[in-house]
Amino acid sequence: MNYPADNYSMDYGQQDLFVADAAQEERVTFIRRTYAHVAGAVAFFVVLLSIILNTPSIVQPLTNLMLGNWWIVLIVFFIASTAAHRMAATGANPGLQYAGLAFYALAQAVIFAPFLYLIQRQMGGDVIMQSAIFTLMIFGGLTTFVLVTKSDFSFMRNILVMGGFAAMALIVVSLFTSITLGTWFSGAMILLMSGFILWETSNVLHHYRTDQYVAASLAIFSSLATLFWYVLRFTAAFND
């Protein structure tokens, strides 16, 4: 999960302008670069997933490992996510920025693979395709709204912080108790991640520096991947 943080205030070595203060051409270039990198991250994620899902010697042991050790998986993923965001925010080393984005896509693919493997076996691939289309519709609609209206959703930061920590607390409690996070939780998380997408898209327009397109793309990809996870859970629940 991607929690609100001042990604746009990371220490960058270059003295580029904030996007809001840059010339029109620079703003357009930054936005194009950011969403090109988001598309690249999604493509890399899909390729990695395809490789894992079509390699039984990888996906089966991975599924068996994760099913009994979800709390360990979450801790490892949190560490990997934090490391990836810090790598992507390293302005002095473009190679390290791209490594962070690729590393995060890899971590997401490893997390998703067992869940998608089980859905494929139990429900077929249609559920996955429906979820992907629904996710892209939500993402596209929210992104278009922000880009067209140029709205600044920075006021949502504290709300998202509280919602994110509350969700994480519920997830941790559910791992060690009999509490089940059902369809209602997936629906709430879809709303929360939609808020993240509004907030982060407005950051692309107003609060990042013009050299931070890799960090911006990682923040957006993180919320997009998490949105897909909960749309998938929501859709699977109705097809069960």
Secondary structure, DSSP 8 states (H G I E B T S, - for coil): ------GGGS--SS---BGGGS-HHHHHHHHHHHHHHHHHHHHHHHHHHHHHHT-HHHHHHHHHHHHT-HHHHHHHHHHHHHHHHHHHT-TT-HHHHHHHHHHHHHHHHHHHHHHHHHHHHHH-THHHHHHHHHHHHHHHHHHHHHHHH----GGGHHHHHHHHHHHHHHHHHHHHSS----HHHHHHHHHHHHHHHHHHHHHHHHTSBTT-HHHHHHHHHHHHHHHHHHHHHHHHHHH-
